[in-house]
Amino acid sequence: MKYVDEYRSAEAVKQCADAIHRLVTRPWNIMEICGGQTHAIVRFGLDAMLPDQVTMIHGPGCPVCVTPVEIIDKALDIASRRDVIFCSFGDMLRVPGSHQDLLTVKSNGGDVRIVYSPMDAVQLARQHPQKEVVFFAIGFETTAPANVMAVLQAEHLGLENFSVLVSHVLVPPAMRAVLGSPRNLVNGFLAAGHVCAVMGIEEYRPIVEQFRVPVVVTGFEPLDIMQGIHLCLKQLESGRAELENQYARVVRPAGNPAARARLNQVFVTVPRKWRGIGEIPDSGWTLNERYARFDADRRFAVQHIVADEPAECIAGEVLQGHSKPYDCPAFGIRCTPEQPLGAPMVSAEGACAAYYRYRRQRAQSAAQAATP
């Protein structure tokens, strides 16, 4: 398939890795933002092909991973109600809240359904007018356009029994939070190509200019990522800090103007809590006043629900790049995909899940060695 097979060429990846070895003269830390990139790096062993001076840091770019416990608790409260059909993507069903998860609610009789699109939830609202149908709208800028269109479709159809529980988060404020931390280790970023396909690339330029860090927009195939690392290291080695687009075959500078217009029509920017990180200003979207009647948070009066993160889970340290999954004493022992302590072990894009799946033996040995 054009634009896929050639980006999975082992020889091309090796050539790019060799060029990186010839280039690097000092230590550098590069953070990949997206959990999909993290899984590709770990699955294909791309980090093992890099010089010892180059460290890949796994960033807070997994939407399931950063959804805070209190949002999960709100979902559990709503999904437990007898008049509700609660719709979600499958990976959210096993993310632990304070005491249980959505799969447990379903096993206890709650009408919790896995859907493949928010439009499936809209259709369910049409089919079941006597029920309240709620869609769990999580994710970064990538999934937001589809969720916006579901709200607009519900408005068009005059559906009074449809709402969304919104937990959208935004990439640039998270990058600023990482760079502004006194514990920051990041010298450069690989930005998520699918986010930029929606939003464009220009919102990263102020970050580049303020913090003097390279940002390279990158795809998700092995060669995409290795080329992105190479471009980032070339900037770092030459003392430059610029915004580059490795993923030009998909990402346009302005992104998708039609999608952005719809997002601006329906959403408003708000502070948002991130699992294990805390509240980041202006880092989320929620429905504006015009569409507030579709806001499940308001409709079911769950704004009061707050929750603390589990003390044993070091998700925040992993998501900010301060720790690797195997630094957690619970990794692979008390925290597994079957019995997760935190979302990074559940999500298909979580760093802990990636290490468990692709480097379990090595990572588990490191975790056991770190246990007092």
C-alpha positions as CSV (number, residue, x, y, z in Angstrom):
1,M,0.0,0.0,0.0
2,K,1.4,3.4,-1.0
3,Y,2.6,5.5,1.9
4,V,2.5,2.6,4.3
5,D,4.9,-0.2,3.2
6,E,7.7,2.1,2.4
7,Y,7.5,3.6,5.9
8,R,7.9,0.1,7.4
9,S,11.1,-0.7,5.5
10,A,13.6,-2.1,8.0
11,E,16.5,-1.1,5.7
12,A,15.3,2.5,5.5
13,V,14.9,2.7,9.3
14,K,18.4,1.3,9.8
15,Q,19.9,3.8,7.4
16,C,18.2,6.6,9.3
17,A,19.4,5.2,12.6
18,D,23.0,5.0,11.2
19,A,22.7,8.7,10.2
20,I,21.7,9.5,13.8
21,H,24.7,7.7,15.2
22,R,27.0,9.7,12.9
23,L,25.2,12.9,14.0
24,V,25.0,12.8,17.7
25,T,27.8,14.2,19.8
26,R,26.2,14.7,23.3
27,P,23.2,13.6,25.4
28,W,19.7,14.6,24.3
29,N,16.2,13.8,25.6
30,I,13.3,13.8,23.1
31,M,9.7,13.4,24.1
32,E,7.2,11.8,21.8
33,I,3.8,13.2,22.7
34,C,1.4,10.5,21.4
35,G,0.9,7.1,23.0
36,G,0.6,5.6,19.5
37,Q,4.1,6.8,18.8
38,T,5.2,5.3,22.1
39,H,3.8,1.9,21.2
40,A,5.6,2.0,17.8
41,I,8.9,2.9,19.5
42,V,8.6,0.1,22.0
43,R,7.1,-2.5,19.6
44,F,9.7,-2.0,16.9
45,G,12.6,-1.4,19.3
46,L,13.4,2.0,17.7
47,D,14.8,3.4,21.0
48,A,17.2,0.5,21.1
49,M,18.6,1.5,17.7
50,L,19.5,5.0,18.9
51,P,22.9,6.0,20.4
52,D,23.2,5.8,24.1
53,Q,23.2,9.6,24.3
54,V,19.6,9.8,23.0
55,T,16.8,9.1,25.4
56,M,13.2,8.8,24.4
57,I,10.7,10.2,27.0
58,H,7.1,9.0,26.8
59,G,4.8,11.9,27.1
60,P,1.2,12.5,28.2
61,G,-0.3,11.8,24.8
62,C,-2.6,8.9,25.6
63,P,-6.2,10.1,26.0
64,V,-7.3,7.2,28.1
65,C,-4.3,7.6,30.4
66,V,-4.8,11.2,31.2
67,T,-8.5,11.0,31.9
68,P,-8.7,11.7,35.7
69,V,-10.2,9.4,38.3
70,E,-13.0,11.9,39.0
71,I,-14.2,11.9,35.4
72,I,-14.3,8.1,35.6
73,D,-16.3,8.4,38.8
74,K,-18.8,10.7,37.1
75,A,-19.1,8.2,34.3
76,L,-19.7,5.4,36.8
77,D,-22.4,7.5,38.6
78,I,-24.3,8.2,35.3
79,A,-23.9,4.7,33.9
80,S,-25.3,3.1,37.1
81,R,-28.7,4.9,36.6
82,R,-31.6,2.7,35.4
83,D,-32.8,5.2,32.7
84,V,-29.4,5.5,31.1
85,I,-27.7,3.9,28.1
86,F,-24.0,4.7,28.6
87,C,-21.9,4.5,25.4
88,S,-18.1,4.4,25.3
89,F,-15.2,3.2,23.3
90,G,-14.0,-0.2,24.6
91,D,-10.8,0.8,26.2
92,M,-12.5,3.1,28.7
93,L,-14.5,0.2,30.3
94,R,-11.6,-1.1,32.3
95,V,-10.1,2.2,33.4
96,P,-10.3,2.1,37.2
97,G,-12.3,4.8,39.1
98,S,-12.1,5.2,42.8
99,H,-13.8,1.8,43.5
100,Q,-14.7,0.1,40.3
101,D,-14.8,0.5,36.5
102,L,-17.5,0.6,33.8
103,L,-17.2,-3.1,33.1
104,T,-18.2,-3.8,36.7
105,V,-21.2,-1.4,36.3
106,K,-22.1,-3.4,33.2
107,S,-21.8,-6.7,35.0
108,N,-24.0,-5.4,37.8
109,G,-26.8,-4.6,35.3
110,G,-25.9,-1.2,34.0
111,D,-26.7,-0.6,30.3
112,V,-23.1,0.1,29.2
113,R,-22.4,-0.3,25.5
114,I,-19.3,-0.3,23.4
115,V,-19.7,1.8,20.3
116,Y,-17.4,2.5,17.4
117,S,-18.5,6.1,16.8
118,P,-20.4,8.8,18.7
119,M,-22.9,8.6,15.8
120,D,-23.8,5.1,17.1
121,A,-24.9,6.8,20.3
122,V,-26.9,9.3,18.4
123,Q,-28.7,6.4,16.6
124,L,-29.4,4.7,19.9
125,A,-31.0,7.9,21.2
126,R,-33.3,7.9,18.2
127,Q,-34.1,4.2,18.8
128,H,-34.7,4.5,22.5
129,P,-36.5,7.8,23.2
130,Q,-37.5,6.7,26.6
131,K,-33.9,6.4,27.7
132,E,-31.1,8.9,28.3
133,V,-28.2,8.1,26.0
134,V,-24.8,9.4,27.1
135,F,-21.6,9.2,25.1
136,F,-18.2,9.3,26.9
137,A,-16.4,12.0,24.8
138,I,-12.8,11.7,25.7
139,G,-9.6,12.4,23.8
140,F,-7.3,15.0,22.3
141,E,-8.1,17.2,19.4
142,T,-8.1,14.1,17.1
143,T,-11.4,12.7,18.3
144,A,-13.1,16.0,19.0
145,P,-14.5,16.7,15.5
146,A,-16.5,13.5,15.5
147,N,-17.9,14.3,19.0
148,V,-18.8,17.8,17.9
149,M,-20.7,16.4,14.8
150,A,-22.6,14.1,17.1
151,V,-23.8,17.0,19.2
152,L,-24.7,19.0,16.0
153,Q,-26.6,15.9,14.6
154,A,-28.5,15.5,17.9
155,E,-29.5,19.2,17.7
156,H,-30.5,18.8,14.1
157,L,-32.7,15.8,14.9
158,G,-34.2,17.5,18.0
159,L,-33.0,14.8,20.3
160,E,-33.7,15.7,23.9
161,N,-32.4,12.4,25.3
162,F,-28.8,12.6,24.1
163,S,-25.8,14.1,25.9
164,V,-22.0,13.8,26.1
165,L,-19.7,13.5,29.1
166,V,-16.9,15.6,27.9
167,S,-13.2,15.2,28.9
168,H,-11.3,16.6,26.0
169,V,-7.7,17.7,26.5
170,L,-5.4,19.7,24.4
171,V,-1.7,19.1,23.5
172,P,0.0,22.5,23.5
173,P,-0.9,23.4,27.1
174,A,0.4,20.0,28.2
175,M,3.7,20.7,26.4
176,R,3.9,24.0,28.2
177,A,3.3,22.3,31.5
178,V,6.1,19.8,30.9
179,L,8.5,22.5,29.8
180,G,7.6,24.8,32.6
181,S,8.2,22.2,35.3
182,P,11.4,22.6,37.4
183,R,12.0,18.9,36.7
184,N,11.8,19.2,33.0
185,L,14.2,17.0,31.1
186,V,12.9,17.6,27.5
187,N,15.2,19.0,24.8
188,G,12.8,18.5,21.9
189,F,9.4,17.1,20.9
190,L,7.9,14.8,18.4
191,A,4.4,16.2,17.9
192,A,1.4,13.9,17.1
193,G,0.6,13.9,13.4
194,H,-3.1,13.1,13.7
195,V,-3.7,16.0,16.1
196,C,-1.9,18.4,13.7
197,A,-4.0,17.0,10.8
198,V,-7.0,18.6,12.6
199,M,-5.4,21.7,14.2
200,G,-2.5,22.5,11.9
201,I,1.0,23.2,13.1
202,E,1.1,26.9,13.9
203,E,-0.1,26.6,17.5
204,Y,3.3,25.0,18.3
205,R,5.4,27.9,17.0
206,P,4.9,30.1,20.1
207,I,6.2,27.1,22.2
208,V,9.2,26.7,20.0
209,E,10.0,30.4,20.3
210,Q,9.3,30.8,24.0
211,F,11.1,27.7,25.2
212,R,13.7,27.3,22.4
213,V,12.9,23.7,21.8
214,P,12.5,21.9,18.4
215,V,9.1,20.5,17.6
216,V,8.9,18.0,14.8
217,V,5.4,16.9,13.6
218,T,5.7,13.2,13.0
219,G,3.7,10.2,11.8
220,F,3.3,6.8,13.4
221,E,5.2,4.3,11.2
222,P,8.7,3.3,12.2
223,L,10.4,5.4,9.5
224,D,8.2,8.4,10.3
225,I,9.3,8.3,13.9
226,M,13.0,7.7,13.1
227,Q,13.0,10.5,10.6
228,G,11.3,12.8,13.1
229,I,14.0,11.9,15.7
230,H,16.7,12.6,13.1
231,L,15.2,16.0,12.2
232,C,14.9,16.9,15.9
233,L,18.5,15.9,16.6
234,K,19.8,17.8,13.6
235,Q,18.3,20.9,15.1
236,L,19.6,20.2,18.6
237,E,23.2,19.5,17.4
238,S,23.3,22.7,15.4
239,G,21.8,24.9,18.1
240,R,18.5,25.5,16.3
241,A,14.9,25.5,17.6
242,E,12.4,25.3,14.8
243,L,9.0,23.9,13.9
244,E,9.2,21.2,11.2
245,N,6.7,18.9,9.6
246,Q,7.9,15.4,8.8
247,Y,4.3,14.2,8.2
248,A,3.7,16.5,5.3
249,R,2.0,13.8,3.3
250,V,-0.9,14.0,5.8
251,V,-0.6,17.3,7.7
252,R,-1.2,20.7,6.1
253,P,0.0,23.8,7.9
254,A,-3.6,25.0,8.5
255,G,-4.9,21.5,9.4
256,N,-8.5,21.0,8.6
257,P,-10.2,24.4,8.6
258,A,-13.8,22.9,8.4
259,A,-13.2,20.8,11.5
260,R,-11.6,23.7,13.3
261,A,-14.6,25.9,12.6
262,R,-17.0,23.3,14.0
263,L,-14.8,22.9,17.1
264,N,-14.9,26.7,17.7
265,Q,-18.7,26.7,17.2
266,V,-19.4,24.1,19.9
267,F,-16.5,24.1,22.4
268,V,-15.0,26.6,24.8
269,T,-11.6,26.3,26.4
270,V,-11.5,25.4,30.1
271,P,-9.0,24.3,32.8
272,R,-8.8,20.5,32.8
273,K,-7.4,18.0,35.4
274,W,-5.0,15.4,34.0
275,R,-4.6,12.0,35.7
276,G,-1.5,12.0,37.9
277,I,-0.6,15.5,36.8
278,G,-3.2,17.8,38.2
279,E,-5.0,20.8,36.7
280,I,-3.5,22.5,33.6
281,P,-4.9,25.9,32.7
282,D,-6.8,26.2,29.3
283,S,-6.0,22.6,28.6
284,G,-9.4,21.2,27.8
285,W,-12.6,21.7,25.9
286,T,-16.2,21.6,27.1
287,L,-19.5,22.5,25.5
288,N,-20.3,26.2,25.4
289,E,-23.5,27.7,26.7
290,R,-25.3,27.3,23.4
291,Y,-24.9,23.6,23.5
292,A,-25.0,23.2,27.3
293,R,-28.2,21.2,27.2
294,F,-26.2,18.3,25.7
295,D,-23.7,18.4,28.6
296,A,-24.1,15.2,30.7
297,D,-22.1,16.8,33.6
298,R,-24.9,19.4,34.0
299,R,-27.8,17.1,33.0
300,F,-27.0,14.6,35.7
301,A,-25.6,17.1,38.2
302,V,-22.3,15.3,38.8
303,Q,-20.2,18.4,38.9
304,H,-19.7,17.9,42.6
305,I,-17.8,14.6,42.2
306,V,-14.1,14.8,43.0
307,A,-11.6,12.0,43.6
308,D,-8.0,11.5,44.5
309,E,-5.6,9.6,42.4
310,P,-4.5,6.1,43.7
311,A,-1.3,6.6,45.8
312,E,0.4,3.5,44.5
313,C,0.1,4.3,40.8
314,I,2.9,6.4,39.4
315,A,1.0,7.3,36.2
316,G,1.7,11.0,36.6
317,E,5.5,10.3,36.8
318,V,5.3,8.2,33.7
319,L,3.1,10.6,31.8
320,Q,5.5,13.5,32.5
321,G,8.6,11.5,31.5
322,H,10.1,11.4,35.0
323,S,9.8,7.6,35.3
324,K,9.6,4.6,33.0
325,P,6.9,2.0,33.6
326,Y,9.4,-0.5,35.1
327,D,10.3,2.1,37.7
328,C,7.0,1.3,39.4
329,P,7.3,-1.5,42.0
330,A,3.8,-2.6,41.1
331,F,4.5,-3.0,37.4
332,G,3.7,-6.5,36.2
333,I,3.1,-7.7,39.7
334,R,0.2,-5.8,41.4
335,C,-0.5,-3.9,38.2
336,T,-1.3,-5.9,35.0
337,P,-3.7,-5.5,32.1
338,E,-6.1,-7.9,33.9
339,Q,-5.9,-6.0,37.2
340,P,-4.7,-2.5,36.4
341,L,-3.9,0.1,39.1
342,G,-4.0,2.9,36.6
343,A,-5.0,3.9,33.1
344,P,-1.6,3.6,31.4
345,M,-1.8,-0.2,31.9
346,V,-5.3,-0.4,30.4
347,S,-5.1,1.8,27.3
348,A,-4.1,0.5,23.9
349,E,-1.8,3.5,23.8
350,G,-0.5,3.5,27.4
351,A,3.2,3.3,28.0
352,C,2.8,0.7,30.8
353,A,0.7,-1.5,28.5
354,A,3.4,-1.2,25.8
355,Y,6.2,-2.2,28.1
356,Y,4.1,-5.0,29.5
357,R,3.2,-6.3,26.0
358,Y,6.6,-5.9,24.2
359,R,9.2,-5.8,27.0
360,R,7.5,-7.5,29.9
361,Q,10.3,-9.8,31.0
362,R,13.0,-7.1,31.0
363,A,10.8,-4.4,32.5
364,Q,9.4,-6.8,35.1
365,S,12.9,-7.8,36.2
366,A,13.8,-4.1,36.6
367,A,10.6,-3.5,38.6
368,Q,11.4,-6.4,41.0
369,A,14.9,-5.2,41.4
370,A,13.6,-1.8,42.4
371,T,11.3,-3.2,45.1
372,P,12.7,-2.7,48.6
